[in-house]
């Protein structure tokens, strides 16, 4: 009997739904035994040896030539030109950088290649994945205070009680609806905690702002005492077109950069490609990178702000 297939998924709502959808399809269509394990940008440092000696799939994350199944929608998915040259669409691999999120890509591929018709709960997950990953919220208020099951789960993820908690939720998503997952006691507890953090973050954000030049906001929330709210810059400063920030992570410090979804720039840069020059990646409107130190993160953040200011001015 073949060993279990580990599905590595990016540790966010989009990636989790992708992991659950692919798992359900592989179990249903091919009788696979699957496991789940999240992956994040700090695990790219020795990408060539990633998953050595194991069977694995990757969803919503960088291309790997040894992946038995691979699906992604990030334009910066190929870490080197050599890896890009090894990719070709197949029955097990698909890439579509025009897809707002990864689950719809997987569902479309499964219909075309594996004659799989997804249940409505997966279609609903895919719709919400598009909203959350592509920031297609109706308003900044919905993004921050939205209370649908999908948005409750997404907010709960910001206070995951353990590194493997998301693996448990992905497994639950393979058989349960978003409403059922959101009603889990551990998810509700995390959501309540995350909501308190959100309110604190909105209070704490204004003093973190360092500079606002030509619609590009720069902030430093690198202190572990400061709560983070992704859309706080646009809640407090609806006039800006970009926000660039320094935030802490479990492995160091992260540069986060994104367009204002409700006031996008008339001229700008591809944020993911800009962040790729600093070892990160992302999409046209949002991206990030993990510099090696806080000093480096602050330096990069200022460089990114300057590049975006120049772009918005048409320089």
N, C-alpha and C positions, 0 to 999 in steps of 0.2 A: 504494500500500500504506500502511495506517495506521502511524503511528509506534508504537514499543513502549509498552506500558503499564507504568508504574513502580508496583510494589506497595510502599507505605510501611507498615511494621509496627513495633509497639512493640518495643524492644530487650530482650526477655526471652524465656524459653522459650515462654510462651503466644503472644506476638506472632510469634515465628519460625515456630512450627508453623502459625499462622494464615496467614502469608505463603506458606508452602510448600503448604499445602492449597489455598488459593485459586488459586495459580499452576497447580498440577497440573490443577485443574478447568477453568480458563479455557483452558489449552493443549489439553486433551482435548476439551472440549465446543465451544469457539468458535475454536480455532486461533489464539489470541492469542500474540503475541510479548511476553514479559514480562521485566522487570528488577526488582531488589529494592533498596530503600534504607531503612535504619532511621530511625526518628523518635523524638524524646524531648521531654520537657516544655519544654526551653529553646527549642524551635522554634515554640512557640505565640505568641510575642510579636508577630508580624505574621501572624496566622493567616489573615486575609482574603486576603492575596496569596500564601499558600502554594501552591506548585506552579503558579504562573502560567505559562501558555503550554505546559503539558505535559499529557499524559494520565496520570491516576494513579488508584490505588485506595488505600484506607486500611483497615487491619485492626487491631483491638485498640487503637484510639486515637480521639481526638476526631472528632466529626462534622464533615465539610466538604461544603458543598453542591455543589462542583464535582467531587467524587469520582465516578468512573464506577461503582465498586463500593465499598461501605462496610459493614463489620460490626464491631460492638462490643458489649461487655457491661458497660461501666462506667456506673454511675448518674450520674456527673458528666461525661458525654461532651459535653454541649452547653455551649459556653463562654458563650453569651448566650441570652436568651429569643428573640431574633430567629432564631438558628440552630435552636433547638428548634422554632420554628414552621415552618421549612422542611423538617423531616423528616416523611416518611410512608413506611410500609413499602412496598416495591416488589420487583420481580424482581431488583433489583441492590442494594438497601439492606435491612439488618435490624439491629435492636437488641433485646437481651433482657438486662435488668439482673439477671434471676434466674439466668442461666447462670453456673456457676462459672468458666468460662473461655471464650475466644472460638472455638476450633476446633469444638467440638460444635455451636455455633450455625451456623457456616458449613456443616458437613456436613448438618445438618438442613435448612437452606435449599436446599442443592443437591439433596437428594432431592425436596423438594416442588416446586421451581421449574424444575430443570434435568434431572430424571430421572437424577441421578448417584448411583451406588452406590460408596461409597468402598472401596478395598482395606483389608484388615485392618490393615496397618501404619499407615494414617491413623487408624483407630479406636483403635489402641493409643496413638498420639501424643496423641489427644484425651483419652483416659482419664488419661494422665500429666499432661497440661496442667491438667486439673481438680485433680489432687492437688497440683501445684506451685503453681499460681496461687491456689488457695483454701486452701492450707496444710492439706490433708486427709491429712497424714502420720499413720501409725499412732502415732508417738511422736516426741519431740524427738530421740531418738537416730537414728531413720530420717531425719529432716529434715537432721541434721548429718552423719551418717556413712553414709547410704544409698549403695549401690553399684550399683544397676541402671543400664542404659544411659541412661535418661532423666535420672536424678539425676546421673550423671557428666557428661552434657552441660550440665545446668543449672549445676553447680558450675564447669565449665570456662569458662562465660560470664563469671564474675566476674573473669577475668584475660585477657579478649580481647586478643590481641597487636596488633590494629589496628582502627580504626573500621569498616572494611569486612569484617572477618573474619566477622561474623555473616551478611552477605550471602552469603558462600560456603557457610556451613552451611545457610542456607535453601535455596539452590539444590540442595545435596546431598540435603536432606530430601524434595525433590519426587520423587526416584526411589529413595532408599535407606531402609532401615529404621533405627530408632533404634540397634540394635546395630551396624549397619554404620557409621553416623555416629560413634558412640562409639569405634569401633575405628580411626578415622582417626588418623594419627600426630600431626597438629597438635592434635586434641582430646585425645588421651592426654597429650601434653606439657603442655597447659594444665591438664588435670585434676590431674596430679601437682603442678604449681606451686600450683594453687588449694587442694589438700589441705594442703600445707605452710602456706599462708597461713591456712587454717581453724584448724589446730592453734595457730599463733601468735596468731590472733585470740582464741581461747578463753583463752589465757594472759594476753593483754593486757586483756581486757574488765573484770575486777573494778575496777581503779583508775579507770576512766572513769565509774563511777556517781557521780552528783552527789547524788541524792536518791531516796528511796523513801517515798512517802506514800500510805497507804490503798490499797496494791496497785498504784500507778502509779509505774513506774520512770522516772527521767530520767537520761540519760547523755550525755556529750560525747566523741565519738570523732572530732573534727574534725581532729586532727593527721594529716598524711599519713604519719606514722611508725606509726600504729596500724592494724592490719589489721581488717577488718570481717567479722563473721559474723552473718547476719540473726537467727538464733535463739539467739545467745549470751545475751541477757537471760533467756530462759526456761530455758536450760540451767543457768545459775548461780543463777537466782532463780525456781524453778518455782512459787512462791507468788504472784507478781504476776499481775495481770489485764491490764495494759497496759504497753507500753514505748514511750518517746518518746526519740529520739536525734538528735544532730547528726552528720552524716558528710560527708566531702568528696566532690566529684564532679569530673569534668574541666572543668566550666563554673562551679564555685563550691562552694556548700554546700547540703546537702539535709536537710530534716527528714523523718525516717521515724517512722511511728507505727503501732502495730498491737496487736490483742488477742493474748493468749496462747491459741493454739489448743487447748491442753490444760488450760487453767484460765480460760475466758472469763468476763467480768463478768456478774453477774446483772442489773445495770442499767448502761447506758452510753450512748454517743453513736454516731451514724453517722460513722465516722472520715473517710470520703471527703468528706462534706459539711462536716465541721469543717475539713479541710485545704483545701477549696475556698475558704473565706473568706480563706485566705492565698495564693491564686493557684495552689493545687495541686488535688488530687482523689484519687480512689480508690474503694474499696468500703466496705461497712459495717464490716468488720473491719480494714482496712488502708488506708493512704493516705500521701501525702507532698506536699511543697511545696519550692520552691527560692527562698528569700528572697534579696534582692540582695547581702547581705554576711554575714560571720560573726557580727557583732554582732546583726544582724536575726534570723539563724537561732537564735541562743541565746535571744533575747527571745521569739521565736515558740514555741520548744520549751517554755519555762517557762509561757507562756500556755496552750498545749495541755495541758500536764500539769495545770495548775490546773483547766481546763475538764473534764478527765476525772475528776479527783478529785471535783469537785462532782457530776458525773453519777453516779458510783458511790455517792455518799452520798445520792443522791436529791434533791439541791438544785435 
